[in-house]
Amino acid sequence: MAVSRYMFAKRNSDSVGPSSASFVIKKAVDSGVIKSTQAIVKEHERLDQISSRAYGDPSYWWVIAAASAIGWGMQVPPGVIVTIPTDLSEVLSILA
């Protein structure tokens, strides 16, 4: 079962605000706490498709978006280099 990006979102009254999870993931990748690899986004490719190949589950696209500091959109222009954490359990353990 996938972990939703909304699990880590801060609630502000009735609305959901930006999650600190993306900052934590990016910092951990940059410092080497989370091992990662990179890939170049191909024409007509989305982050959920990359997530499906990397993790066997498309719903972890937000992990790649956070590690790549590209926001929360699944569609990324071709040619963009994305960072893909190689071990999803490392990501989830720092967010727990």
Secondary structure per residue as TSV (DSSP state, phi and psi in degrees):
chain	resnum	aa	ss	phi	psi
A	1	M	-	360.0	132.5
A	2	A	-	-74.8	154.0
A	3	V	-	-98.0	126.5
A	4	S	-	-78.0	144.0
A	5	R	G	-63.9	-22.8
A	6	Y	G	-74.1	-14.7
A	7	M	G	-62.7	-26.2
A	8	F	G	-105.6	6.6
A	9	A	E	-78.3	142.4
A	10	K	E	-84.8	133.0
A	11	R	E	-93.4	131.6
A	12	N	E	-122.1	103.2
A	13	S	T	52.5	-113.7
A	14	D	T	-101.0	-0.3
A	15	S	E	-111.9	159.3
A	16	V	E	-99.5	126.2
A	17	G	E	-97.1	-177.1
A	18	P	E	-61.5	144.9
A	19	S	E	-87.0	140.2
A	20	S	T	-78.0	-10.6
A	21	A	H	-58.8	-38.8
A	22	S	H	-63.7	-38.0
A	23	F	H	-69.5	-39.6
A	24	V	H	-64.1	-45.6
A	25	I	H	-63.2	-48.9
A	26	K	H	-60.1	-45.5
A	27	K	H	-62.0	-42.3
A	28	A	H	-66.3	-37.6
A	29	V	H	-67.3	-46.8
A	30	D	H	-62.9	-33.8
A	31	S	H	-87.7	-5.8
A	32	G	T	87.3	4.7
A	33	V	S	-66.1	-36.9
A	34	I	S	-109.3	122.5
A	35	K	-	-74.0	145.8
A	36	S	E	-149.8	168.6
A	37	T	E	-131.7	170.5
A	38	Q	E	-124.1	154.6
A	39	A	E	-144.4	154.7
A	40	I	E	-100.1	127.8
A	41	V	-	-68.1	130.4
A	42	K	-	-91.6	165.7
A	43	E	T	-55.1	132.9
A	44	H	T	65.8	20.1
A	45	E	-	-101.6	141.3
A	46	R	B	-118.6	161.6
A	47	L	H	-63.2	-32.3
A	48	D	H	-66.9	-31.1
A	49	Q	H	-70.9	-39.8
A	50	I	H	-65.2	-42.1
A	51	S	H	-61.6	-40.3
A	52	S	H	-62.1	-41.6
A	53	R	H	-69.9	-40.9
A	54	A	H	-75.5	-39.7
A	55	Y	H	-118.5	-6.2
A	56	G	S	75.6	14.1
A	57	D	-	-152.4	116.6
A	58	P	G	-69.7	-17.0
A	59	S	G	-74.0	-5.7
A	60	Y	G	-93.5	19.6
A	61	W	H	-56.8	-31.8
A	62	W	H	-65.9	-26.8
A	63	V	H	-66.2	-43.5
A	64	I	H	-66.6	-41.4
A	65	A	H	-61.0	-44.0
A	66	A	H	-66.2	-45.3
A	67	A	H	-64.1	-28.0
A	68	S	H	-94.0	-5.5
A	69	A	T	54.7	46.3
A	70	I	-	-114.2	10.9
A	71	G	-	90.0	-157.1
A	72	W	S	-113.3	17.9
A	73	G	-	-89.7	139.1
A	74	M	S	-77.4	-28.1
A	75	Q	B	-94.1	125.2
A	76	V	-	-126.6	139.7
A	77	P	-	-60.2	146.6
A	78	P	T	-59.7	145.4
A	79	G	T	95.5	-13.0
A	80	V	-	-71.6	135.5
A	81	I	E	-89.2	121.3
A	82	V	E	-108.2	150.3
A	83	T	E	-101.2	128.8
A	84	I	E	-119.3	109.4
A	85	P	E	-56.9	132.7
A	86	T	S	-81.2	-24.4
A	87	D	-	-125.4	103.9
A	88	L	H	-59.2	-31.5
A	89	S	H	-65.0	-31.1
A	90	E	H	-63.5	-43.0
A	91	V	H	-62.4	-50.5
A	92	L	H	-66.1	-30.5
A	93	S	H	-71.0	-33.0
A	94	I	H	-77.4	-18.4
A	95	L	H	-89.2	-15.0
A	96	A	-	-69.9	360.0
